[in-house]
Amino acid sequence: MSKIILYEHYNFQGLSREFTSDVANLISHNFNDCISSLKVVGNPWVVYRDVNFAVPLAVYEEGEYAQVQNNDTFSSLQLVTEDLTNPQITLYEHANYQGRSVVINAETSLSTLSFNGVISSHRVQRGVWVLYEQANQTGRIMVARAGQDVTFYESFNDCLSYLRPLKPGGAIVKAVLLWDNKVESTNSVTTNAVCSLNSSDQVKPFCPNLGRMYDVFVSESFSFSRAAGIGMGTKFDLDLSGLRREFAVKDTFTVEKGTNNTRVEKKTAEVFLPATVPPHTKITVNLVTKEVDIKVPVRLIYGLTEVICGEYVCHSELSLSTEYKQQAI
């Protein structure tokens, strides 16, 4: 689901191209050396000066860049697909991992560690790192990846001043409610009873007010049943347009991993009671709530992964009715 959108001019103007995988040669797409702005969705991208991913120029994380450095010089680009969580790199003073060393887990200026301009090799344990020649994150860069240890920096030797790990892009999740697999159940519950007793020989009103107001509720919730790969804080919306209007509170329901995904709506409903009670009669009016439970499995699609990992549940108590019982006394 990660992508990069390239624009011919500044501020996202002119011709544009969109890519979702590595491009070894922008010449083949008629878009070589003509890029001045870009947008990144999802994981970061590395842009290179030459074709076939030679000479890295910059790395762009998720966001919008109305003006890029080294504009009109990009010839190839590469999507970062590694796991970017919990990054770690070990830097060494000399070639072949010799001399003093330091383990780095976060963005760091080497001047604070007395390692500025003395590094000659590295090993990346986790993540992807950008190594900068200058402390202000300018000059030449090197992209350091796990599994691609460097024994000697050659032209970059004793030049490293600053480094930072790349951050993963926000998860792009599409939620699909499987309405064909919906399960609906109904239950009627007596929630209240009102009695009126008339021992006289005359007809009398049932109660002073013919109508009574009651609170009714609709609750919605989402629960994860199997959500491997869905990170904490990930948000997505459920489209509830397939739910009958008497149940759905709103057209969408927002889910966030790691929070209590429950929404409750309170409404009021009026119930009208019988107008009169015959002589020597007892009338009992039972208030009956029709409870409806709807359960819909949800499929989540993120990246190339598609899994049924959740369930949306709606509990409605909006339907009220009355049952009358008349007894002679």
Protein Blocks (a to p, Z undefined) as FASTA:
>chain_A
ZZcdddfbghhiajddddfbdcfblklnopghiafbdcdehjaddddfbghhiaifbdcd
edddfbaghihkafbdcddfbdfehiaddddfbghhiajddddfbdcdfklnopghiafb
dcdfbdcddddfbfnopajdddddehiacfbgklmgokafbdcddddddddddddddfkl
pccddddddfbdcddddfbfbdcdfbfblbdcdddddddddddfblghiaghiacdddfk
lpcfklmmblbdcddehiacdddddddddddddfbdcehiacdddddddddddddddddd
ehjbccdfbdcddddfkbccdddddddZZ
